[in-house]
Amino acid sequence: MDMEKFMERLEQMAARQKADMEECRRKEKEEMEENRRKEKEERKAEKEEMLKEIRANQVKADADRVWMENRIDATCHNIY
């Protein structure tokens, strides 16, 4: 093999290696973006679940407050 063909093959190998590295970086970037998207969706779902629990607790607290007010009114009414 003469020197010119040898250099040509080296250049081809270097170009293939560069293309492979770029493809690898692109795939890693896509995976990182996908992971970020999934984490964001998970955080959003967790936040929505917490808000549901907070609302349910608020409804229960409001119901308990109304019950207590009615109980106090009834007790006061019986005293007088």
MMTF fields as JSON, N, C-alpha, C and O atoms, coordinates in Angstrom:
{
  "mmtfVersion": "1.0.0",
  "mmtfProducer": "UNKNOWN",
  "numBonds": 319,
  "numAtoms": 320,
  "numGroups": 80,
  "numChains": 1,
  "numModels": 1,
  "chainsPerModel": [1],
  "groupsPerChain": [80],
  "chainIdList": ["A"],
  "bondAtomList": [4, 2, 8, 6, 12, 10, 16, 14, 20, 18, 24, 22, 28, 26, 32, 30, 36, 34, 40, 38, 44, 42, 48, 46, 52, 50, 56, 54, 60, 58, 64, 62, 68, 66, 72, 70, 76, 74, 80, 78, 84, 82, 88, 86, 92, 90, 96, 94, 100, 98, 104, 102, 108, 106, 112, 110, 116, 114, 120, 118, 124, 122, 128, 126, 132, 130, 136, 134, 140, 138, 144, 142, 148, 146, 152, 150, 156, 154, 160, 158, 164, 162, 168, 166, 172, 170, 176, 174, 180, 178, 184, 182, 188, 186, 192, 190, 196, 194, 200, 198, 204, 202, 208, 206, 212, 210, 216, 214, 220, 218, 224, 222, 228, 226, 232, 230, 236, 234, 240, 238, 244, 242, 248, 246, 252, 250, 256, 254, 260, 258, 264, 262, 268, 266, 272, 270, 276, 274, 280, 278, 284, 282, 288, 286, 292, 290, 296, 294, 300, 298, 304, 302, 308, 306, 312, 310, 316, 314],
  "bondOrderList": [1, 1, 1, 1, 1, 1, 1, 1, 1, 1, 1, 1, 1, 1, 1, 1, 1, 1, 1, 1, 1, 1, 1, 1, 1, 1, 1, 1, 1, 1, 1, 1, 1, 1, 1, 1, 1, 1, 1, 1, 1, 1, 1, 1, 1, 1, 1, 1, 1, 1, 1, 1, 1, 1, 1, 1, 1, 1, 1, 1, 1, 1, 1, 1, 1, 1, 1, 1, 1, 1, 1, 1, 1, 1, 1, 1, 1, 1, 1],
  "groupList": [{"groupName": "MET", "atomNameList": ["N", "CA", "C", "O"], "elementList": ["N", "C", "C", "O"], "formalChargeList": [0, 0, 0, 0], "bondAtomList": [1, 0, 2, 1, 3, 2], "bondOrderList": [1, 1, 2], "singleLetterCode": "M", "chemCompType": "L-PEPTIDE LINKING"}, {"groupName": "ASP", "atomNameList": ["N", "CA", "C", "O"], "elementList": ["N", "C", "C", "O"], "formalChargeList": [0, 0, 0, 0], "bondAtomList": [1, 0, 2, 1, 3, 2], "bondOrderList": [1, 1, 2], "singleLetterCode": "D", "chemCompType": "L-PEPTIDE LINKING"}, {"groupName": "GLU", "atomNameList": ["N", "CA", "C", "O"], "elementList": ["N", "C", "C", "O"], "formalChargeList": [0, 0, 0, 0], "bondAtomList": [1, 0, 2, 1, 3, 2], "bondOrderList": [1, 1, 2], "singleLetterCode": "E", "chemCompType": "L-PEPTIDE LINKING"}, {"groupName": "LYS", "atomNameList": ["N", "CA", "C", "O"], "elementList": ["N", "C", "C", "O"], "formalChargeList": [0, 0, 0, 0], "bondAtomList": [1, 0, 2, 1, 3, 2], "bondOrderList": [1, 1, 2], "singleLetterCode": "K", "chemCompType": "L-PEPTIDE LINKING"}, {"groupName": "PHE", "atomNameList": ["N", "CA", "C", "O"], "elementList": ["N", "C", "C", "O"], "formalChargeList": [0, 0, 0, 0], "bondAtomList": [1, 0, 2, 1, 3, 2], "bondOrderList": [1, 1, 2], "singleLetterCode": "F", "chemCompType": "L-PEPTIDE LINKING"}, {"groupName": "ARG", "atomNameList": ["N", "CA", "C", "O"], "elementList": ["N", "C", "C", "O"], "formalChargeList": [0, 0, 0, 0], "bondAtomList": [1, 0, 2, 1, 3, 2], "bondOrderList": [1, 1, 2], "singleLetterCode": "R", "chemCompType": "L-PEPTIDE LINKING"}, {"groupName": "LEU", "atomNameList": ["N", "CA", "C", "O"], "elementList": ["N", "C", "C", "O"], "formalChargeList": [0, 0, 0, 0], "bondAtomList": [1, 0, 2, 1, 3, 2], "bondOrderList": [1, 1, 2], "singleLetterCode": "L", "chemCompType": "L-PEPTIDE LINKING"}, {"groupName": "GLN", "atomNameList": ["N", "CA", "C", "O"], "elementList": ["N", "C", "C", "O"], "formalChargeList": [0, 0, 0, 0], "bondAtomList": [1, 0, 2, 1, 3, 2], "bondOrderList": [1, 1, 2], "singleLetterCode": "Q", "chemCompType": "L-PEPTIDE LINKING"}, {"groupName": "ALA", "atomNameList": ["N", "CA", "C", "O"], "elementList": ["N", "C", "C", "O"], "formalChargeList": [0, 0, 0, 0], "bondAtomList": [1, 0, 2, 1, 3, 2], "bondOrderList": [1, 1, 2], "singleLetterCode": "A", "chemCompType": "L-PEPTIDE LINKING"}, {"groupName": "CYS", "atomNameList": ["N", "CA", "C", "O"], "elementList": ["N", "C", "C", "O"], "formalChargeList": [0, 0, 0, 0], "bondAtomList": [1, 0, 2, 1, 3, 2], "bondOrderList": [1, 1, 2], "singleLetterCode": "C", "chemCompType": "L-PEPTIDE LINKING"}, {"groupName": "ASN", "atomNameList": ["N", "CA", "C", "O"], "elementList": ["N", "C", "C", "O"], "formalChargeList": [0, 0, 0, 0], "bondAtomList": [1, 0, 2, 1, 3, 2], "bondOrderList": [1, 1, 2], "singleLetterCode": "N", "chemCompType": "L-PEPTIDE LINKING"}, {"groupName": "ILE", "atomNameList": ["N", "CA", "C", "O"], "elementList": ["N", "C", "C", "O"], "formalChargeList": [0, 0, 0, 0], "bondAtomList": [1, 0, 2, 1, 3, 2], "bondOrderList": [1, 1, 2], "singleLetterCode": "I", "chemCompType": "L-PEPTIDE LINKING"}, {"groupName": "VAL", "atomNameList": ["N", "CA", "C", "O"], "elementList": ["N", "C", "C", "O"], "formalChargeList": [0, 0, 0, 0], "bondAtomList": [1, 0, 2, 1, 3, 2], "bondOrderList": [1, 1, 2], "singleLetterCode": "V", "chemCompType": "L-PEPTIDE LINKING"}, {"groupName": "TRP", "atomNameList": ["N", "CA", "C", "O"], "elementList": ["N", "C", "C", "O"], "formalChargeList": [0, 0, 0, 0], "bondAtomList": [1, 0, 2, 1, 3, 2], "bondOrderList": [1, 1, 2], "singleLetterCode": "W", "chemCompType": "L-PEPTIDE LINKING"}, {"groupName": "THR", "atomNameList": ["N", "CA", "C", "O"], "elementList": ["N", "C", "C", "O"], "formalChargeList": [0, 0, 0, 0], "bondAtomList": [1, 0, 2, 1, 3, 2], "bondOrderList": [1, 1, 2], "singleLetterCode": "T", "chemCompType": "L-PEPTIDE LINKING"}, {"groupName": "HIS", "atomNameList": ["N", "CA", "C", "O"], "elementList": ["N", "C", "C", "O"], "formalChargeList": [0, 0, 0, 0], "bondAtomList": [1, 0, 2, 1, 3, 2], "bondOrderList": [1, 1, 2], "singleLetterCode": "H", "chemCompType": "L-PEPTIDE LINKING"}, {"groupName": "TYR", "atomNameList": ["N", "CA", "C", "O"], "elementList": ["N", "C", "C", "O"], "formalChargeList": [0, 0, 0, 0], "bondAtomList": [1, 0, 2, 1, 3, 2], "bondOrderList": [1, 1, 2], "singleLetterCode": "Y", "chemCompType": "L-PEPTIDE LINKING"}],
  "groupTypeList": [0, 1, 0, 2, 3, 4, 0, 2, 5, 6, 2, 7, 0, 8, 8, 5, 7, 3, 8, 1, 0, 2, 2, 9, 5, 5, 3, 2, 3, 2, 2, 0, 2, 2, 10, 5, 5, 3, 2, 3, 2, 2, 5, 3, 8, 2, 3, 2, 2, 0, 6, 3, 2, 11, 5, 8, 10, 7, 12, 3, 8, 1, 8, 1, 5, 12, 13, 0, 2, 10, 5, 11, 1, 8, 14, 9, 15, 10, 11, 16],
  "groupIdList": [1, 2, 3, 4, 5, 6, 7, 8, 9, 10, 11, 12, 13, 14, 15, 16, 17, 18, 19, 20, 21, 22, 23, 24, 25, 26, 27, 28, 29, 30, 31, 32, 33, 34, 35, 36, 37, 38, 39, 40, 41, 42, 43, 44, 45, 46, 47, 48, 49, 50, 51, 52, 53, 54, 55, 56, 57, 58, 59, 60, 61, 62, 63, 64, 65, 66, 67, 68, 69, 70, 71, 72, 73, 74, 75, 76, 77, 78, 79, 80],
  "secStructList": [7, 7, 2, 2, 2, 2, 2, 2, 2, 2, 2, 2, 2, 2, 2, 2, 2, 2, 2, 2, 2, 2, 2, 2, 2, 2, 2, 2, 2, 2, 2, 2, 2, 2, 2, 2, 2, 2, 2, 2, 2, 2, 2, 2, 2, 2, 2, 2, 2, 2, 2, 2, 2, 2, 2, 2, 2, 2, 2, 2, 2, 2, 2, 2, 2, 2, 2, 2, 2, 2, 2, 2, 2, 2, 2, 2, 2, 2, 2, 7],
  "xCoordList": [0.864, 0.0, 0.908, 1.836, 0.622, 1.464, 1.001, -0.086, 1.817, 1.592, 0.305, -0.39, -0.019, -1.227, -2.485, -3.383, -2.556, -3.719, -3.78, -4.861, -2.634, -2.575, -3.125, -3.916, -2.721, -3.201, -4.697, -5.423, -5.149, -6.57, -7.38, -8.432, -6.891, -7.594, -7.597, -8.593, -6.494, -6.441, -7.461, -8.132, -7.579, -8.559, -9.979, -10.825, -10.249, -11.574, -11.888, -12.992, -10.892, -11.09, -11.342, -12.205, -10.586, -10.77, -12.151, -12.806, -12.595, -13.921, -15.013, -15.992, -14.856, -15.837, -15.876, -16.944, -14.695, -14.618, -15.277, -15.989, -15.042, -15.652, -17.172, -17.896, -17.653, -19.098, -19.702, -20.787, -19.001, -19.491, -19.564, -20.527, -18.554, -18.545, -19.68, -20.33, -19.918, -21.014, -22.359, -23.244, -22.513, -23.753, -23.942, -25.049, -22.865, -22.92, -23.32, -24.162, -22.739, -23.09, -24.546, -25.244, -24.996, -26.387, -27.339, -28.331, -27.03, -27.886, -27.88, -28.925, -26.71, -26.63, -27.452, -28.144, -27.376, -28.14, -29.639, -30.397, -30.066, -31.483, -31.932, -33.018, -31.096, -31.437, -31.548, -32.463, -30.624, -30.675, -31.937, -32.583, -32.293, -33.509, -34.743, -35.668, -34.761, -35.887, -35.989, -37.085, -34.852, -34.857, -35.355, -36.126, -34.924, -35.399, -36.903, -37.612, -37.383, -38.82, -39.603, -40.622, -39.12, -39.802, -39.79, -40.802, -38.648, -38.56, -39.514, -40.153, -39.605, -40.512, -41.958, -42.74, -42.314, -43.673, -43.954, -45.049, -42.954, -43.127, -43.325, -44.188, -42.53, -42.684, -44.057, -44.686, -44.518, -45.836, -46.928, -47.855, -46.818, -47.804, -47.776, -48.828, -46.574, -46.462, -47.081, -47.77, -46.833, -47.391, -48.915, -49.585, -49.465, -50.92, -51.507, -52.563, -50.816, -51.286, -51.266, -52.204, -50.209, -50.141, -51.257, -51.87, -51.525, -52.598, -53.951, -54.793, -54.169, -55.417, -55.543, -56.611, -54.443, -54.462, -54.719, -55.478, -54.09, -54.297, -55.755, -56.355, -56.323, -57.736, -58.648, -59.588, -58.364, -59.178, -59.068, -60.066, -57.866, -57.678, -58.393, -58.937, -58.397, -59.079, -60.589, -61.254, -61.124, -62.561, -62.911, -63.91, -62.085, -62.334, -62.236, -63.066, -61.234, -61.076, -62.279, -62.761, -62.765, -63.946, -65.166, -65.945, -65.329, -66.465, -66.36, -67.36, -65.171, -64.973, -65.266, -65.86, -64.856, -65.101, -66.599, -67.1, -67.316, -68.769, -69.437, -70.331, -69.003, -69.577, -69.347, -70.252, -68.123, -67.784, -68.604, -69.087, -68.766, -69.575, -71.013, -71.627, -71.553, -72.925, -73.042, -74.03, -72.036, -72.026, -71.984, -72.689, -71.157, -71.064, -72.391, -72.873, -72.989, -74.288, -75.338, -76.125, -75.351, -76.342, -76.11, -77.063, -74.865, -74.543, -74.949, -75.544, -74.625, -74.991, -76.499, -77.034, -77.185, -78.642, -79.264, -80.247, -78.698, -79.215, -78.953, -79.72, -77.867, -77.536, -78.52, -78.959, -78.862, -79.744, -81.136, -82.061],
  "yCoordList": [-1.171, 0.0, 1.231, 1.342, 2.127, 3.325, 4.343, 4.223, 5.314, 6.304, 7.09, 7.411, 7.401, 8.184, 7.418, 7.993, 6.127, 5.317, 5.157, 5.185, 4.993, 4.86, 6.112, 6.011, 7.271, 8.537, 8.697, 9.19, 8.284, 8.359, 7.493, 7.914, 6.282, 5.383, 5.956, 5.852, 6.551, 7.182, 8.306, 8.44, 9.107, 10.199, 9.656, 10.219, 8.567, 7.948, 7.426, 7.608, 6.774, 6.252, 7.392, 7.289, 8.468, 9.625, 10.239, 10.626, 10.329, 10.886, 10.001, 10.51, 8.666, 7.741, 7.866, 7.878, 7.959, 8.088, 9.39, 9.406, 10.46, 11.748, 11.664, 12.159, 11.037, 10.887, 10.036, 10.339, 8.97, 8.116, 8.884, 8.744, 9.687, 10.482, 11.502, 11.709, 12.137, 13.106, 12.423, 12.966, 11.229, 10.467, 10.088, 10.167, 9.683, 9.323, 10.536, 10.414, 11.682, 12.912, 13.296, 13.709, 13.159, 13.49, 12.585, 13.054, 11.28, 10.343, 10.644, 10.594, 10.956, 11.307, 12.554, 12.621, 13.532, 14.767, 14.471, 14.994, 13.631, 13.263, 12.544, 12.81, 11.63, 10.903, 11.85, 11.724, 12.794, 13.762, 14.607, 14.863, 15.041, 15.841, 15.022, 15.532, 13.754, 12.874, 12.673, 12.702, 12.471, 12.312, 13.571, 13.49, 14.732, 15.999, 16.141, 16.561, 15.789, 15.888, 14.96, 15.356, 13.728, 12.778, 13.265, 13.177, 13.778, 14.293, 15.466, 15.587, 16.321, 17.47, 16.992, 17.522, 15.981, 15.439, 14.798, 14.941, 14.084, 13.459, 14.513, 14.361, 15.576, 16.653, 17.303, 17.636, 17.481, 18.085, 17.186, 17.67, 15.877, 14.939, 14.936, 14.911, 14.961, 15.007, 16.29, 16.268, 17.4, 18.681, 18.645, 19.111, 18.095, 18.003, 17.126, 17.436, 16.027, 15.138, 15.858, 15.732, 16.604, 17.365, 18.398, 18.586, 19.074, 20.072, 19.422, 20.0, 18.215, 17.493, 17.194, 17.364, 16.745, 16.445, 17.706, 17.679, 18.799, 20.066, 20.489, 20.901, 20.387, 20.762, 19.87, 20.35, 18.562, 17.633, 17.963, 17.941, 18.264, 18.632, 19.934, 20.086, 20.874, 22.148, 21.941, 22.547, 21.08, 20.785, 20.148, 20.508, 19.2, 18.553, 19.569, 19.565, 20.434, 21.452, 22.388, 22.758, 22.772, 23.641, 22.934, 23.537, 21.657, 20.893, 20.763, 20.902, 20.499, 20.395, 21.725, 21.749, 22.828, 24.152, 24.427, 24.902, 24.127, 24.347, 23.477, 23.935, 22.221, 21.328, 21.892, 21.898, 22.366, 22.912, 24.172, 24.353, 25.041, 26.249, 25.879, 26.473, 24.898, 24.459, 23.849, 24.061, 23.098, 22.477, 23.548, 23.451, 24.561, 25.664, 26.408, 26.73, 26.685, 27.371, 26.554, 27.1, 25.246, 24.389, 24.36, 24.396, 24.297, 24.28, 25.596, 25.61, 26.695, 28.013, 28.173, 28.754, 27.662, 27.766, 26.983, 27.427, 25.831, 25.018, 25.669, 25.481, 26.436, 27.095, 28.224, 28.406, 28.972, 30.123, 29.667, 30.469],
  "zCoordList": [0.0, 0.0, 0.0, 0.802, -0.898, -0.943, 0.096, 0.662, 0.329, 1.386, 1.167, 2.13, -0.075, -0.379, 0.033, 0.647, -0.299, 0.08, 1.599, 2.188, 2.218, 3.666, 4.342, 5.28, 3.883, 4.441, 4.199, 5.063, 3.036, 2.7, 3.661, 4.142, 3.941, 4.867, 6.286, 7.002, 6.68, 8.001, 8.11, 9.133, 7.068, 7.052, 7.12, 7.815, 6.406, 6.44, 7.842, 8.356, 8.449, 9.805, 10.792, 11.664, 10.647, 11.528, 11.325, 12.292, 10.073, 9.781, 10.367, 10.913, 10.26, 10.834, 12.353, 12.964, 12.945, 14.397, 14.858, 15.861, 14.138, 14.474, 14.354, 15.218, 13.279, 13.081, 14.196, 14.693, 14.588, 15.671, 16.986, 17.74, 17.257, 18.491, 18.489, 19.514, 17.349, 17.25, 17.451, 18.112, 16.878, 17.044, 18.516, 19.048, 19.155, 20.574, 21.415, 22.305, 21.151, 21.883, 21.65, 22.576, 20.408, 20.087, 20.87, 21.429, 20.908, 21.642, 23.135, 23.783, 23.684, 25.104, 25.401, 26.417, 24.52, 24.705, 24.668, 25.484, 23.719, 23.628, 24.895, 25.411, 25.401, 26.624, 27.812, 28.626, 27.911, 29.01, 28.921, 29.937, 27.719, 27.546, 27.9, 28.531, 27.497, 27.813, 29.33, 29.89, 29.986, 31.447, 32.137, 33.093, 31.664, 32.243, 32.062, 32.978, 30.877, 30.606, 31.542, 32.107, 31.7, 32.583, 34.028, 34.722, 34.483, 35.849, 36.047, 37.092, 35.045, 35.128, 35.225, 36.015, 34.413, 34.462, 35.819, 36.363, 36.367, 37.676, 38.761, 39.625, 38.72, 39.709, 39.586, 40.59, 38.348, 38.133, 38.715, 39.365, 38.479, 39.01, 40.54, 41.179, 41.129, 42.587, 43.138, 44.158, 42.46, 42.898, 42.835, 43.756, 41.749, 41.618, 42.72, 43.27, 43.041, 44.104, 45.454, 46.24, 45.718, 46.974, 47.041, 48.092, 45.915, 45.903, 46.167, 46.854, 45.622, 45.893, 47.381, 47.969, 47.986, 49.417, 50.237, 51.205, 49.848, 50.563, 50.464, 51.457, 49.265, 49.093, 49.928, 50.562, 49.925, 50.713, 52.198, 52.918, 52.652, 54.061, 54.389, 55.483, 53.45, 53.671, 53.765, 54.605, 52.897, 52.942, 54.282, 54.905, 54.72, 56.013, 57.149, 58.058, 57.101, 58.146, 58.162, 59.232, 56.986, 56.916, 57.495, 58.233, 57.161, 57.683, 59.2, 59.904, 59.703, 61.153, 61.84, 62.918, 61.225, 61.797, 61.869, 62.888, 60.78, 60.761, 61.819, 62.532, 61.92, 62.925, 64.322, 65.157, 64.569, 65.884, 66.166, 67.284, 65.17, 65.365, 65.688, 66.574, 64.971, 65.238, 66.628, 67.33, 67.01, 68.339, 69.43, 70.435, 69.223, 70.193, 70.263, 71.349, 69.086, 69.066, 69.803, 70.576, 69.565, 70.223, 71.729, 72.507, 72.133, 73.565, 74.214, 75.292, 73.552, 74.088, 74.138, 75.082, 73.131, 73.081, 74.241, 74.833, 74.564, 75.671, 77.02, 77.964, 77.11, 78.377, 78.653, 79.789, 77.632, 77.82, 77.704, 77.828]
}
